[in-house]
């Protein structure tokens, strides 16, 4: 039984050695010229204002999650469109149900004001 996991262990150790080798190689061959400008939090020339550890508004996370949710919808729509002729009415009904659930969620977050930028 433990012998079955040997390929996974070998893959893990080979990848760990490869990562360590690449990091060591970049450390040895890479340029090292630290100066106050490169060490500063912003290299754009703008003087930092306030703390870098401020909190992001929850609205930012909400918009990001909504983007991912509706982006995943496209991932499901593309394969469905490819095999629609083979699956016929069943696929059409299932996709209509899927899109209906997403539309209900879309209108819900719209009514809650998640898309309003202030």
Backbone as numpy.savetxt, mean C-alpha at the origin, in Angstrom:
# Nx Ny Nz CAx CAy CAz Cx Cy Cz
9.11 -35.04 9.29 8.31 -33.84 9.29 9.16 -32.57 9.29
10.16 -32.42 10.19 10.98 -31.21 10.13 11.79 -31.11 8.83
12.05 -32.23 8.20 12.79 -32.21 6.94 11.98 -31.55 5.83
10.66 -31.52 5.96 9.81 -30.86 4.97 10.01 -29.35 4.95
10.44 -28.79 6.07 10.65 -27.36 6.17 12.06 -26.93 5.78
12.89 -27.85 5.38 14.26 -27.53 5.01 14.35 -26.54 3.84
13.58 -26.68 2.76 13.67 -25.68 1.68 13.30 -24.27 2.15
12.34 -24.15 3.05 11.95 -22.83 3.56 13.09 -22.24 4.39
13.72 -23.07 5.22 14.84 -22.60 6.03 16.02 -22.18 5.15
16.30 -22.97 4.10 17.39 -22.62 3.19 17.08 -21.31 2.49
15.85 -21.13 2.03 15.47 -19.88 1.37 15.60 -18.70 2.32
15.18 -18.87 3.56 15.30 -17.81 4.56 16.76 -17.42 4.77
17.63 -18.40 4.96 19.04 -18.09 5.23 19.75 -17.52 4.01
19.43 -18.01 2.84 20.04 -17.45 1.62 19.61 -16.01 1.44
18.34 -15.72 1.66 17.88 -14.33 1.51 18.47 -13.44 2.60
18.62 -13.93 3.82 19.22 -13.14 4.89 20.69 -12.84 4.58
21.41 -13.82 4.07 22.82 -13.60 3.71 22.92 -12.63 2.54
22.02 -12.74 1.58 22.04 -11.83 0.43 21.75 -10.39 0.88
20.78 -10.19 1.75 20.47 -8.86 2.26 21.66 -8.29 3.03
22.27 -9.09 3.89 23.43 -8.64 4.65 24.58 -8.29 3.71
24.79 -9.09 2.67 25.85 -8.82 1.71 25.62 -7.51 0.97
24.40 -7.28 0.51 24.10 -6.05 -0.22 24.24 -4.83 0.69
23.77 -4.91 1.91 23.92 -3.79 2.84 25.39 -3.51 3.16
26.17 -4.55 3.34 27.59 -4.38 3.60 28.30 -3.80 2.37
27.94 -4.27 1.20 28.56 -3.78 -0.03 28.25 -2.30 -0.26
27.01 -1.88 -0.02 26.69 -0.46 -0.19 27.38 0.39 0.87
27.58 -0.16 2.05 28.27 0.58 3.11 29.75 0.77 2.75
30.34 -0.24 2.12 31.75 -0.16 1.77 31.96 0.70 0.52
31.15 0.50 -0.52 31.36 1.17 -1.79 30.65 2.52 -1.92
29.66 2.79 -1.08 28.88 4.00 -1.20 29.63 5.23 -0.71
29.26 6.41 -1.23 29.92 7.64 -0.78 29.47 8.02 0.64
30.43 8.53 1.39 30.13 8.97 2.76 30.60 10.41 2.90
29.67 11.32 2.90 30.00 12.73 3.04 28.94 13.42 3.90
28.84 13.05 5.19 27.82 13.69 6.01 28.20 15.15 6.28
27.22 16.03 6.15 27.40 17.43 6.49 26.10 17.93 7.11
26.09 19.10 7.70 24.88 19.57 8.39 23.66 19.67 7.49
23.87 19.96 6.21 22.72 20.08 5.31 22.09 18.71 5.05
22.92 17.68 4.87 22.38 16.34 4.61 21.75 15.73 5.85
22.22 16.11 7.01 21.69 15.55 8.25 20.41 16.25 8.68
20.15 17.43 8.12 18.95 18.20 8.49 17.69 17.44 8.07
16.57 17.62 8.78 15.34 16.90 8.45 14.82 17.20 7.06
15.02 18.42 6.55 14.54 18.78 5.22 15.72 19.23 4.37
15.84 18.65 3.20 16.91 19.06 2.29 16.41 20.06 1.26
15.18 20.48 1.36 14.61 21.36 0.35 14.96 22.82 0.59
15.61 23.12 1.67 15.96 24.51 1.97 14.94 25.20 2.85
13.84 24.54 3.14 12.81 25.12 4.00 13.16 24.82 5.45
13.16 25.85 6.25 13.45 25.67 7.67 12.26 24.96 8.32
12.51 23.87 9.07 11.40 23.14 9.69 10.68 23.99 10.72
9.35 23.90 10.72 8.52 24.64 11.66 7.79 23.63 12.54
7.95 23.71 13.80 7.24 22.83 14.71 7.89 21.46 14.81
7.21 20.57 15.50 7.71 19.23 15.74 7.43 18.32 14.54
8.31 17.40 14.29 8.10 16.43 13.22 7.18 15.31 13.68
6.86 15.27 14.94 6.04 14.20 15.50 4.59 14.62 15.71
4.09 15.50 14.90 2.70 15.92 15.04 1.78 14.83 14.50
0.56 14.87 14.95 -0.42 13.87 14.54 -1.08 14.27 13.23
-1.33 13.26 12.40 -2.09 13.49 11.18 -3.57 13.41 11.52
-4.38 14.18 10.82 -5.82 14.07 11.08 -6.35 12.69 10.67
-7.41 12.27 11.32 -8.02 10.99 11.01 -8.58 11.00 9.59
-8.97 12.16 9.10 -9.52 12.27 7.75 -8.52 11.79 6.70
-7.22 12.02 6.94 -6.20 11.57 6.01 -6.23 10.05 5.89
-6.29 9.37 7.01 -6.34 7.90 7.00 -7.63 7.41 6.37
-8.72 8.09 6.64 -10.01 7.68 6.08 -10.01 7.78 4.56
-9.48 8.86 4.03 -9.41 9.03 2.58 -8.49 7.97 1.98
-7.39 7.67 2.64 -6.47 6.65 2.14 -7.15 5.28 2.11
-7.89 4.95 3.15 -8.59 3.66 3.17 -9.68 3.59 2.11
-10.38 4.69 1.91 -11.41 4.70 0.88 -10.81 4.55 -0.51
-9.67 5.17 -0.73 -8.98 5.02 -2.01 -8.61 3.57 -2.25
-8.06 2.91 -1.23 -7.68 1.51 -1.37 -8.91 0.65 -1.62
-9.99 0.91 -0.91 -11.20 0.13 -1.07 -11.74 0.22 -2.49
-11.84 1.43 -3.03 -12.39 1.57 -4.37 -11.37 1.20 -5.44
-10.11 1.19 -5.11 -9.10 0.72 -6.04 -9.16 -0.80 -6.16
-9.44 -1.47 -5.05 -9.56 -2.93 -5.08 -10.77 -3.35 -5.92
-11.77 -2.51 -5.99 -12.93 -2.80 -6.84 -12.49 -3.00 -8.28
-11.58 -2.20 -8.76 -11.09 -2.34 -10.13 -10.35 -3.65 -10.30
-9.64 -4.09 -9.28 -8.92 -5.36 -9.35 -9.90 -6.51 -9.54
-11.08 -6.41 -8.96 -12.08 -7.46 -9.14 -12.86 -7.31 -10.44
-13.00 -6.11 -10.93 -13.77 -5.90 -12.15 -13.04 -6.38 -13.41
-11.74 -6.26 -13.44 -11.00 -6.62 -14.65 -11.10 -8.11 -14.98
-10.80 -9.03 -14.04 -10.94 -10.46 -14.39 -12.39 -10.84 -14.70
-13.33 -10.18 -14.02 -14.73 -10.45 -14.31 -15.06 -10.10 -15.75
-14.56 -8.99 -16.24 -14.83 -8.57 -17.61 -14.18 -9.52 -18.61
-13.08 -10.14 -18.24 -12.40 -11.06 -19.15 -13.20 -12.35 -19.34
-13.82 -12.86 -18.28 -14.52 -14.15 -18.36 -16.04 -13.99 -18.38
-16.54 -12.81 -18.65 -17.99 -12.57 -18.58 -18.75 -13.45 -19.56
-18.27 -13.62 -20.77 -19.00 -14.41 -21.78 -19.06 -15.89 -21.40
-18.08 -16.38 -20.66 -18.09 -17.79 -20.28 -19.05 -18.05 -19.12
-19.16 -17.11 -18.20 -19.99 -17.32 -17.00 -21.43 -16.86 -17.19
-21.69 -16.07 -18.17 -23.00 -15.60 -18.59 -23.75 -14.86 -17.48
-24.99 -15.22 -17.22 -25.87 -14.47 -16.32 -25.40 -14.54 -14.87
-24.84 -15.68 -14.48 -24.39 -15.82 -13.09 -23.36 -14.75 -12.73
-22.39 -14.55 -13.59 -21.35 -13.55 -13.33 -21.93 -12.15 -13.32
-22.89 -11.89 -14.18 -23.50 -10.57 -14.23 -24.25 -10.26 -12.93
-25.01 -11.22 -12.45 -25.77 -11.02 -11.21 -24.82 -10.86 -10.01
-23.79 -11.67 -9.96 -22.83 -11.57 -8.85 -22.11 -10.22 -8.86
-21.73 -9.76 -10.03 -21.02 -8.48 -10.10 -21.96 -7.32 -9.80
-23.21 -7.42 -10.21 -24.18 -6.38 -9.86 -24.37 -6.30 -8.34
-24.41 -7.45 -7.69 -24.52 -7.46 -6.23 -23.27 -6.83 -5.59
-22.11 -7.15 -6.13 -20.86 -6.60 -5.61 -20.82 -5.08 -5.78
-21.18 -4.60 -6.95 -21.17 -3.16 -7.21 -22.24 -2.46 -6.38
-23.37 -3.11 -6.17 -24.42 -2.53 -5.34 -23.95 -2.34 -3.90
-23.26 -3.33 -3.36 -22.73 -3.21 -2.00 -21.71 -2.07 -1.94
-20.87 -1.96 -2.95 -19.89 -0.86 -2.96 -20.57 0.49 -3.11
-21.62 0.57 -3.90 -22.34 1.83 -4.06 -23.03 2.25 -2.76
-23.58 1.29 -2.05 -24.19 1.60 -0.75 -23.12 2.17 0.19
-21.95 1.55 0.22 -20.87 2.07 1.05 -20.40 3.43 0.59
-20.35 3.64 -0.72 -19.93 4.92 -1.28 -20.88 6.04 -0.86
-22.18 5.79 -1.01 -23.16 6.81 -0.63 -23.18 7.04 0.89
-22.91 5.99 1.66 -22.85 6.14 3.10 -21.72 7.07 3.51
-20.51 6.85 2.97 -19.39 7.71 3.34 -19.56 9.11 2.74
-20.26 9.22 1.64 -20.54 10.53 1.05 -21.45 11.34 1.99
-22.51 10.67 2.49 -23.43 11.34 3.41 -22.76 11.69 4.73
-21.80 10.87 5.16 -21.08 11.14 6.40 -20.09 12.30 6.24
-19.83 12.71 5.00 -18.94 13.85 4.76 -17.48 13.47 4.65
-17.19 12.22 4.32 -15.79 11.79 4.23 -15.09 12.41 3.04
-15.81 12.85 2.04 -15.20 13.43 0.85 -15.11 14.94 0.90
-15.60 15.56 1.96 -15.56 17.01 2.08 -14.19 17.46 2.56
-13.54 18.29 1.77 -12.23 18.83 2.16 -12.44 20.22 2.74
-11.92 20.42 3.91 -12.07 21.72 4.56 -10.75 22.43 4.67
